[in-house]
Amino acid sequence: MDDLDSLRGRTLAAIAGASGEEALEQVRVAALGKKGEISLRMRELGRMSPEERRSAGPVLNALRDEIDAALRARRAALADAALEARLAAEWLDVTLPGRPRPRGTVHPVSQVTEEVTAIFADMGFAVAEGPQVESDWFNFDALNIPPEHPARQEHDTFFMARAEGDNRPPHVLRTHTSPVQIRAMQAHGAPLRVIAPGRVYRMDMDLTHTPMFHQVEGLAIDRDISMAQLKWTLEEFCRAFFEVDRVELRFRASHFPFTEPSAEVDLRCSWAGGQLKIGEGDDWLEILGSGMIHPRVLEAGGIDPARWQGFAFGMGIDRIAMLKYGIPDLRAFFESDLRWLRHYGFGPLSAPALHASLGG
């Protein structure tokens, strides 16, 4: 029996000294596992005489029960200690005042502009900017827009007031960001890849139009640029911006003075249940205009159209923001309603990134 007392003492000491669940499990296996010391001794009972079994059996059973109880008690003590340590680390004084939500939010137009910039920057497009008050030449003539074009009338364009007797060409609030493309060509030449986001102004005001809105236009010029590269660029943009795996674009022949050939671009979508789903369904949604840059526009930018060619595209930032984030009325973008901004606005640190969600 002395060896059982020694086994009992060693096992109980090991249980008391176990510093964690893993160490405690090792002690249990050594004592009560299939090949543990107590288990092996229990098997020896079958080879004993009836008299020896009657005396040794109760002792071994009592030892096994004592070791098992000690193991369960130590396991509970370790769990209690772990919980106390976690509570101490995660302690929070609930009597402290609440942390208010940051009052500042990023406007959806600013957020979407950053998203678009991040996507095209990944494709190698730089950002170009220009003045919002433009000369008649940059806004119309350089873009192959003839004098009789409706866009050059006062019912479509905001003309700046001139002093009496001033016969210089008029200035306008730019009707598109295309003048920035001319300035970029003149400043940098070819090859060139830029996008031009910014505010533009037109004489419109209804549910889907406002007199001031936001556009982003893109321009790529090189030796062998084609409509194929234009199609790939727009597909990659739509896939990244709407964060879907598959998109399908449809090009429809159109006419813009500054591109030839020109195409309106539609995106396959579904409006089932009033919810927009990109890349599936039987509906088509017009999202932008595009085409190959007209030779006269290249010439106005100081680039030889016999040596260089390129594509251009333009889309409304407000429009694609409405589509992506489910904003129903364009006019709400400009009503200064703080409730609207708190609902649709983005956190100040929600910086768009292609390796994570663009929406922050």
C-alpha positions in Angstrom: 0.0 0.0 0.0 3.0 2.3 0.4 3.4 2.5 -3.3 -0.2 3.7 -3.6 0.4 6.4 -1.0 3.4 7.5 -3.0 1.3 7.5 -6.3 -1.4 9.4 -4.6 1.0 12.1 -3.3 2.8 12.5 -6.6 -0.5 12.8 -8.6 -2.2 15.2 -6.3 1.0 17.4 -6.3 1.1 17.4 -10.1 -2.6 18.3 -10.2 -2.1 21.2 -7.8 0.9 22.4 -9.8 -0.7 22.3 -13.2 -0.5 25.8 -14.7 -3.1 25.3 -17.5 -5.5 23.0 -19.2 -2.8 21.3 -21.3 -0.7 20.5 -18.3 -3.7 19.3 -16.3 -4.7 17.0 -19.2 -1.2 15.4 -19.2 -1.6 14.6 -15.5 -5.0 13.0 -16.1 -3.7 10.9 -18.9 -0.7 9.8 -16.8 -2.9 8.7 -14.0 -6.3 7.7 -15.4 -5.7 7.2 -19.1 -5.8 3.8 -20.8 -2.1 3.3 -20.0 -2.1 5.4 -16.8 -0.7 4.1 -13.5 -4.0 3.8 -11.8 -5.7 2.2 -14.8 -2.9 -0.4 -15.1 -3.3 -1.3 -11.4 -7.1 -1.7 -11.9 -6.4 -4.3 -14.6 -4.2 -6.2 -12.2 -7.3 -6.9 -10.0 -8.4 -9.7 -12.3 -5.2 -11.7 -11.6 -5.6 -11.4 -7.8 -7.2 -14.0 -5.5 -10.7 -13.2 -4.2 -9.3 -12.2 -0.8 -6.6 -9.8 -2.3 -9.2 -8.3 -4.7 -11.6 -7.6 -1.7 -8.9 -5.6 0.1 -7.2 -3.9 -2.9 -10.3 -3.1 -5.0 -11.9 -0.5 -2.6 -8.5 1.2 -2.1 -7.9 1.6 -5.9 -11.5 2.8 -6.5 -11.2 5.3 -3.7 -7.9 6.5 -5.1 -9.3 6.8 -8.6 -12.3 8.8 -7.4 -10.1 11.1 -5.3 -7.8 11.8 -8.3 -10.8 12.4 -10.6 -12.4 14.9 -8.1 -9.0 16.7 -7.7 -8.8 17.0 -11.5 -12.3 18.4 -11.8 -11.7 20.9 -9.0 -8.4 22.1 -10.5 -10.0 22.4 -13.9 -12.8 24.6 -12.4 -10.2 26.7 -10.6 -8.2 27.3 -13.8 -11.4 28.3 -15.7 -12.3 30.8 -12.9 -8.8 32.3 -13.0 -9.0 32.6 -16.8 -12.4 34.4 -16.5 -11.1 36.8 -13.9 -8.1 37.7 -16.0 -10.4 38.3 -19.0 -12.8 40.4 -17.0 -9.9 42.4 -15.7 -8.6 43.0 -19.2 -12.0 43.9 -20.6 -13.2 45.9 -17.7 -15.3 48.9 -18.6 -16.7 51.6 -16.3 -20.3 51.8 -17.3 -20.8 55.0 -15.3 -18.6 56.9 -17.7 -20.4 59.1 -20.2 -21.0 57.6 -23.7 -18.7 58.3 -26.6 -20.6 60.4 -29.1 -20.5 59.5 -32.8 -18.1 61.8 -34.7 -20.1 64.7 -36.0 -18.2 65.0 -39.2 -19.1 62.8 -42.2 -17.8 62.5 -45.7 -20.3 63.5 -48.4 -21.1 60.6 -50.8 -19.9 62.7 -53.8 -16.5 63.1 -52.1 -16.3 59.4 -51.2 -17.2 58.2 -54.7 -14.7 60.6 -56.2 -12.0 59.0 -54.1 -13.3 55.5 -55.0 -13.1 56.4 -58.7 -9.7 57.9 -58.3 -8.4 54.8 -56.5 -9.6 52.5 -59.2 -8.2 54.5 -62.2 -5.0 55.1 -60.3 -4.5 51.4 -60.1 -4.8 51.3 -64.0 -2.1 54.0 -64.3 -4.3 57.1 -64.7 -3.2 60.4 -63.2 -5.6 63.0 -61.9 -5.8 66.3 -63.8 -7.6 69.5 -62.7 -8.6 72.7 -64.3 -10.6 75.9 -63.7 -14.4 75.9 -63.3 -14.7 79.2 -65.2 -13.5 78.4 -68.7 -13.0 80.3 -72.0 -15.4 79.7 -74.8 -12.5 78.2 -76.7 -11.5 75.5 -74.2 -15.1 74.6 -73.4 -16.4 74.4 -77.0 -14.1 75.2 -79.9 -11.2 73.0 -78.8 -13.7 70.1 -78.4 -15.0 70.4 -81.9 -18.3 71.8 -80.8 -19.6 74.1 -83.6 -21.0 77.6 -83.0 -24.5 76.4 -83.9 -24.6 73.6 -81.4 -27.4 73.8 -78.8 -25.0 73.5 -75.9 -23.6 76.9 -76.9 -27.0 78.6 -76.3 -28.0 80.4 -73.1 -30.8 78.0 -72.4 -28.1 75.3 -71.9 -25.0 77.1 -70.6 -24.2 79.6 -67.9 -22.3 82.5 -69.6 -20.4 85.0 -67.4 -21.4 88.6 -67.5 -19.3 91.0 -69.6 -18.8 94.7 -69.3 -20.5 96.8 -72.0 -18.3 97.1 -75.1 -16.2 94.0 -74.2 -15.8 92.1 -77.4 -13.5 89.4 -76.1 -14.8 85.8 -76.4 -17.1 85.0 -73.5 -16.3 82.9 -70.5 -18.6 80.2 -69.2 -19.1 78.0 -66.2 -17.7 74.8 -67.7 -20.4 72.4 -68.9 -18.1 69.3 -68.7 -14.6 68.5 -67.5 -13.5 67.9 -71.1 -11.6 71.3 -71.1 -9.2 69.7 -68.6 -8.3 67.1 -71.2 -7.3 69.8 -73.6 -5.2 71.5 -70.9 -3.6 68.1 -70.0 -2.7 67.4 -73.6 -1.1 70.9 -74.0 0.8 70.5 -70.8 2.1 66.9 -71.1 1.7 65.8 -74.7 1.5 62.1 -75.6 1.4 59.4 -74.4 -1.1 60.4 -71.7 -3.5 58.8 -69.3 -5.5 61.1 -67.0 -8.9 61.3 -65.4 -10.5 64.7 -64.7 -13.1 64.8 -61.9 -14.8 68.0 -60.8 -17.9 70.2 -60.7 -19.7 71.2 -63.9 -22.7 73.4 -64.6 -25.7 73.2 -66.9 -29.2 74.8 -67.1 -31.1 71.8 -65.8 -33.2 71.2 -62.7 -35.5 68.2 -62.1 -35.5 64.9 -60.3 -32.5 63.6 -62.3 -30.7 66.9 -63.1 -29.3 69.8 -61.1 -27.6 73.0 -62.4 -24.4 72.0 -60.7 -23.2 68.4 -60.6 -20.1 66.3 -60.7 -18.4 64.5 -63.6 -15.3 62.4 -64.1 -13.8 62.1 -67.6 -11.0 59.9 -68.7 -8.5 60.2 -71.5 -5.9 57.7 -72.8 -3.5 58.5 -75.7 -0.9 56.3 -77.2 0.3 54.8 -80.5 -2.1 51.9 -80.9 -5.1 52.7 -78.6 -8.3 51.1 -79.8 -12.0 50.6 -78.7 -10.9 47.2 -77.4 -8.7 48.9 -74.7 -11.6 51.3 -74.0 -14.0 48.4 -73.4 -11.6 46.6 -71.1 -11.0 49.8 -69.1 -14.7 50.4 -68.6 -15.4 46.8 -67.7 -12.6 46.7 -65.1 -13.8 50.0 -63.6 -17.4 48.8 -63.3 -16.3 45.5 -61.8 -14.2 47.3 -59.2 -16.6 50.1 -58.5 -19.7 48.0 -58.0 -17.6 45.3 -56.3 -19.0 42.4 -58.4 -17.2 39.5 -60.1 -18.9 39.8 -63.5 -20.2 42.7 -65.6 -21.5 43.0 -69.1 -21.4 46.2 -71.1 -23.3 47.1 -74.2 -22.0 49.8 -76.6 -24.6 51.7 -78.6 -23.6 53.9 -81.5 -24.1 57.6 -80.7 -22.7 61.0 -81.6 -20.5 63.4 -79.6 -18.6 66.2 -81.3 -15.3 65.3 -79.6 -15.2 61.6 -80.3 -15.5 59.6 -83.5 -16.7 56.9 -83.4 -18.9 57.5 -80.3 -20.8 55.1 -78.1 -23.2 55.2 -75.2 -22.4 52.5 -72.7 -25.1 50.4 -71.0 -24.6 48.0 -68.0 -26.5 44.8 -67.7 -28.5 44.8 -64.5 -31.7 43.6 -62.7 -34.3 45.7 -60.9 -36.1 42.7 -59.4 -37.9 43.7 -56.2 -36.8 47.3 -56.7 -33.2 46.4 -55.9 -30.4 47.0 -58.4 -28.2 44.1 -59.1 -25.3 44.6 -61.4 -24.1 41.9 -63.9 -27.3 39.9 -64.0 -30.9 40.1 -65.3 -32.4 41.3 -68.5 -32.4 45.1 -68.0 -29.8 47.6 -69.3 -28.8 50.8 -67.6 -27.0 53.7 -69.4 -24.1 54.8 -67.3 -21.7 56.8 -69.5 -20.6 58.1 -72.9 -17.4 57.2 -74.7 -15.5 57.0 -78.0 -12.3 57.5 -79.9 -10.9 61.0 -79.6 -11.7 63.1 -82.7 -8.5 64.2 -84.7 -9.5 67.8 -84.3 -9.5 67.5 -80.6 -6.0 66.0 -80.6 -4.9 68.9 -82.8 -6.3 71.4 -80.4 -4.3 69.8 -77.6 -1.1 70.1 -79.7 -0.9 66.3 -80.5 -0.4 65.0 -84.1 -3.4 62.8 -84.9 -1.3 61.1 -87.6 1.0 59.7 -85.0 -1.3 59.3 -81.9 -4.8 58.2 -81.1 -6.8 57.6 -78.0 -10.1 57.1 -76.3 -12.2 59.2 -73.9 -15.1 58.6 -71.6 -17.2 60.6 -69.2 -19.7 59.8 -66.5 -21.7 61.5 -63.7 -20.2 61.0 -60.2 -23.6 61.8 -58.6 -25.3 59.3 -60.9 -23.0 56.4 -60.1 -23.1 57.3 -56.4 -27.0 57.0 -56.5 -26.7 53.6 -58.2 -24.2 52.1 -55.9 -25.5 53.4 -52.6 -29.3 53.5 -53.3 -29.8 57.2 -53.2 -33.2 57.9 -54.8 -33.2 61.7 -55.5 -30.3 63.6 -57.0 -31.5 66.9 -55.6 -30.9 65.6 -52.0 -27.1 65.8 -52.7 -27.3 69.6 -52.5 -30.0 70.4 -49.9 -27.7 70.6 -46.9 -29.9 68.3 -44.8 -27.7 67.0 -42.0 -30.1 64.1 -41.4 -29.5 63.0 -45.0 -25.7 63.3 -44.6 -25.6 61.4 -41.4 -27.6 58.6 -43.1 -25.7 58.4 -46.4 -22.4 60.0 -45.2 -19.1 58.0 -44.7 -16.8 58.0 -41.7 -13.8 60.4 -41.9 -11.4 57.4 -41.9 -13.3 55.3 -44.5 -10.6 55.7 -47.1 -11.3 53.7 -50.3 -8.8 50.9 -50.9 -8.8 48.3 -53.6 -7.5 45.6 -51.2 -10.6 46.1 -49.1 -14.1 47.4 -49.5 -14.2 50.7 -51.5 -17.0 51.9 -49.4 -14.9 51.8 -46.2 
